[in-house]
Structures are given as C-alpha cells and as structure tokens.
Amino acid sequence: MDIDVSIIIVSFNTKKLTEDCLTSTIRSLKESKLRWEIIVVDNISEDGTREMLKKKFPMVKTILNTENVGFGRGNNQGIKAAKGEYILLLNSDTVILNNAIGKLVSFGRQHPNAFIGPKLLNPDRTPQSSCGPFFTLPVVFASLFLKGDYIGLTRWSPNRARKVDWVSGACILAPKKLFMQNLLFDEQIFMYMEEIDLLMRAKRQGYATYFYPRSLIVHLGAASSTNKRKGPVLNIYRGFIYLYKKHGTPFSLGMVRMMLKTKAILAWLVGVALGKGLLKETYEEAYRMV
C-alpha cells in the first residue's frame, strides 16, 4: 500500500507533549482520506516517553537513539526511513486542529515542488508569527535593534496563502523527493535556524516555500530547549553566526559580528543599570560567543 504522508516527530524528554501531539495528529488524520505513517525519533528521553509510545501508540514507528543527536539529525533519520510520498516534519510541542494535515497535503499537491508551512497559533489561539524574509543584513538589524519580530518587519502570520522565504520548522511539509535532493538538514546545526538554512538552499535549487493559513496548528514553543532563560538569546547569536559563516561573505559576516557585539554591549548596560543579573549574564555570554 502506498503511503501518502509520513509524519516525523523528534522527541527529547517531552512525554506529555508528545502524547498530546500524537493524539491530535491521529485524530486529524482520521478526518482525511490519507494513507499515513508516523515515525517518532527519540533522542534518548529519560522521562518515560519510550514506555508511553510502546504502551499507547503501538502503531507508531520509532527510532530510538542512544544519544541526543539534535533536531536536524533526528529529522534526517526520520526522513530517510519514511516511505511516504510527502514528509510532514512536526515538533512534539504542537497540537493539530481539525483536518489541518489533510489541508496541508492538498495544498502541497497543488504546489508539487514546494515546502509548505501552516498557520501556527499560540495556546490561546492568537496567531503566532511563523514565516518571514531571509536574514539579510537589514533584517538582522531590524531583528536586533528594532524589535522586528514584534512590529512585523522580520516575521509574520498572513491571512492569505503566499510565497515566503521561510516557514517555521515546527511544521513543514514537502515531497520526500525534494528532501532527497541534497536538502536534508545541516547536522552541524544542533537546534535553531535549521529550517532557515534548509530553505535558503532549497530556494537556490529553484524550489519555493509557501505559507498556507487554512491549515491551523497550535505551537506551544521552546518545549525542548535545555535552557529556557538564556537559550533563546544564545541560540539567535549562534544561528546568525553560523548562517553567515556558511552563506555570507567575509564582509557580511563582519557586519553581523559587529551588530551582535553592539547589541550585547547595549543589553549588558541595560542589565547593569536596572540591576538585572540574568540579562547582564546572558549578554556577557553572548558577547564572548561572537
């Protein structure tokens, strides 16, 4: 039997989230006529995730790693093992609403050589900005100094289907044949901006990326982050430097380093002035990273 879609979920100590994600995924798939498989790649969870999968979801295929190989490599393992025409990469901290997967695959069939992301929602069902432009120097500047994420300069949540540069890695659909054209995740990126790098390479090969808002998925966010306080800032720094080392010129990398250092100094000064130890400590570490 041919499989229409393989859903791949990478888990790491997210037992309850993974259970909720799988429950909503299977419920959504029942509303469609899709033939499917689900593959959970577990990065050596120690919170009972593996026991839960075996007991409650025997129909789910598992890849049980003996170490935490990260988000990108874990997804690559799932993609290579998948038998579906389409691959749906799904974070464990998502909840699928209604027939969201069926709608996504249907849109994918209308755009057969593209990567597609749904409209992500916060837990309170407000829109979560989850697509945007690639991080050119002006976009990096807006992100660091103009609160670009908050004022719609660097990421959005449109109400109409549209072509974009990138969609969130929390949920991405594409034909398996696209991933196998040297478009797997860069395994040097452990966690953060993997999808940006992948979609930059996809665009160079002539493949489009679409945002499709009729497919609705709740994304809780940052569930597997090992450091929820410093982590987001340090990941942004790490991500920008890696992207520009890989895709930029020596000049553009130098400009990014200068912006990151300036941002770190300004934030550190604010931390000192306001007596915010965590802010000061976070940006000290970020500065050293540059």
Secondary structure, DSSP 8 states (H G I E B T S, - for coil): --EEEEEEEEESS-HHHHHHHHHHHHHHHHTS---EEEEEEE----SSHHHHHHHH-TTSEEEE-SS---HHHHHHHHHHH--EEEEEEEETTEEE-TTHHHHHHHHHHHSTTEEEEEEEE-TTS-B---EE----HHHHHHHHHS-TTTTTSS-B--SS-EEESEE-TTEEEEEHHHHTTT-S--TT--SSSHHHHHHHHHHHTT-EEEEEEEEEEEE---TT-S-TTTHHHHHHHHHHHHHHHHHS-HHHHHHHHHHHHHHHHHHHHHHHHHT-HHHHHHHHHHHHH-
